[in-house]
Every structure is written in structure tokens, then in C-alpha cells.
Amino acid sequence: MPQLYYAGPNRQPLAVADDAIDAMLKNGSLSPASLVWEEGMAEWKPLQVVRPGLIKTGPPSLPGVMPPLNVPAIDGATRSHEIDYKIMGDDMQIVEIELDPQETVIAEAGSMNYMEAGIEFETKMGDGSNPKAGFMDKLMSVGKRVLTGESLFMTHFTNRGTLKQSVAFAAPYPGKIIPMDLTQLNGELFCQKDAFLCAAFGTKVGIAFAKKLGVGFFGGEGFVLQRLNGDGKAFIHAGGTIVRKELNGNTLLVDTGCLVAFTQGVEYDIQRSGNLKSMVFGGEGIFLATLRGHGSVWLQSLPFSRLADRVLANARGTASNDSGSVLGGLGNLFSDR
């Protein structure tokens, strides 16, 4: 049977399971006249018209069809679920999200840390922002996710109970979790391909391609960036200390790996880091990211690639007992081993 939606707080569409209808009728959350929608319907209609067999309690049914709800049909442009959250920790942070009954949060597979009883999770293809999408549309969506190096699937966590319940998601490496309110960012945010952690249901998680060839070859993050669209809260993660910069027509030069996210109005390009001598011996890389325009930019002090390089370099160094000396491994040339 198709997924059923009802008009929740602020007239936002919320998913509801058939077996939860009776309890919601009893506590007054729904009535037989409440407007609902399911896939295939052209307009919102009363619950008593769409699923009359589910009404076992509550006030008498009202005749006739109510006027359409003053929101668009579910087509990817719906309001996101309104979630509450708190971020705990310092360098290895956790974001705990509180879900009202029937609220849902979507997350990258494997990022869940703990959850309370009453919350159920389901692995799905795509972010669920467009319930009307067919199989091929979902297949195209997950195909794009492969380009960002993410899992084919996303996990949907829904509170199926009657009380508020919490679910928490952990950062994958030392750094900070950044809460993003997409309503304050004109509904769109671009971020590095592995930055997304979780978001309110209704958020569209897609990809964007850099427009210039040079960015694809030398931009560190390549052609592909993650694009988040919606009007709810999303959470991204980055390494080390996070700095937010505001651009007002000026230009910012950044190490290509230190860019985390930016908003609409910011143009992303790359340029050479200096003359040939600086490029080869400067230690700052051959290219720098160039950000210009009007908008917000988030930067990280410790990209994961830089952290991994240091760990690997140190691991190779421990193979020698003389790795801490001035001569380092050269001392082995004169040893008897």
C-alpha cells in the first residue's frame, strides 16, 4: 500500500504508518476530516475518504471532500521535517537528534551511534525527498552518489512511537559537526563529497559538477561536489577547526583540501600557487582554490587526506629504530643488522 502523508505542524507533510492511525485518532493528532495524501493522488483529501477502513475511533465522519491543502503535492518541493538537535563533544563530536512521532531523519550508512526504543531504521535507495520517483529515477540518483564515493543507499530513521525519541550520529574522524539551516542559506549548499552526515527528511542530497575543466583536474575535490537542497536542517562534518568566511565581492585563496562548503553566489575555481620555484619547493601545493563572489564559505584546518598522509608517514618512520635521529635511516647503512 502506498505511503500515507498527513498535514503536520505548520502544514508540513509528514509520513504516517497505517498502524499508527488509530492511536493518533484517539489522542487527537488526527481526525477523520484530516487531509492526507498518497502516491497517485492529484490533491489532498480527508482521511475518511482515502483510508476509511482505518477509522475505528474519533468523532463521526464528515461528508464531502475538504478543499486541497495549501501546499504542493509531494514532488520533491515539500517542507522538510522540523527536527531538534544538540551537538555533544569537542574533537570527536556526536549530534543527537530528537524526533517527534512519525518524524524522520536521513543519514549516511554506518553513521548511527545510538538510538532509543521506538525508532526504526530502513535502508533505502535515495533520500526520499521525492516519493513519486520511479525505480529508474532512484537508480539514477544512487548512480550519482557513486560518483561522490558515498554508499549506494541511505538510512532513514523514523520515530514510530507515540513519544519523542532520540537518535545520534557520530563524526567519522576528529573535527567538528556543523549544523546548517538551509532556510537561511537560500535552500541550497555545496559541500565536499564526503562532508554530509545527516539531515531532516525532505532534504535532497544530490551532486553538482564544477563548471571549469581546471577544477576537475586540480581542484582536490574534483568535478563532483555534494549539493544539499531543502528548507530544513542538515549536518556536515569537517576536520580540525572550522572557520566561516563571508565574501562580499572579494576573493579568497584556499588550499584545495581545506574547502568544506559554500553557498550560492560563490564561484569556485583554481589557480597556480605562485611561480615555478614556489610551486615546487613551497610546500603549499601547486594549485590553490579561488573563491569569489557573494556568500558564505566554510574552511577546515585539518583535511582528512592531510591527516592520513601524516599517519602513514609516521607509520613508515617507526620501521626504523633511528627514525628520530638526524641521520634517520642512514644509520642502518653502518649497522651490523
Secondary structure, DSSP 8 states (H G I E B T S, - for coil): ---EEEE-GGG-EEEE-GGGHHHHHHHTS--TT-EEEETT-SS-EEHHHH-GGG--SSS----S-----SS--SSS-S-----EEEEE-SSS-EEEEEE-TT-EEEEETT-EEEE-TTEEEEEESS-SS-TT--HHHHHHHHHHHHHTT--S-EEEEEE-SSS-EEEEEE-SSSEEEEEEEGGGGTTEEEE-TT-EEEEETT-EEEEEE-SSHHHHHHSSS-SEEEEEESSSEEEEEEES-EEEEEEEEEEEEEEGGGEEEEETTEEEEEEE-SSHHHHHHSSS-SEEEEEEEEEEEEEESS-HHHHHHHHHHHHHHTTSTTTTSSSGGGGGGGS--
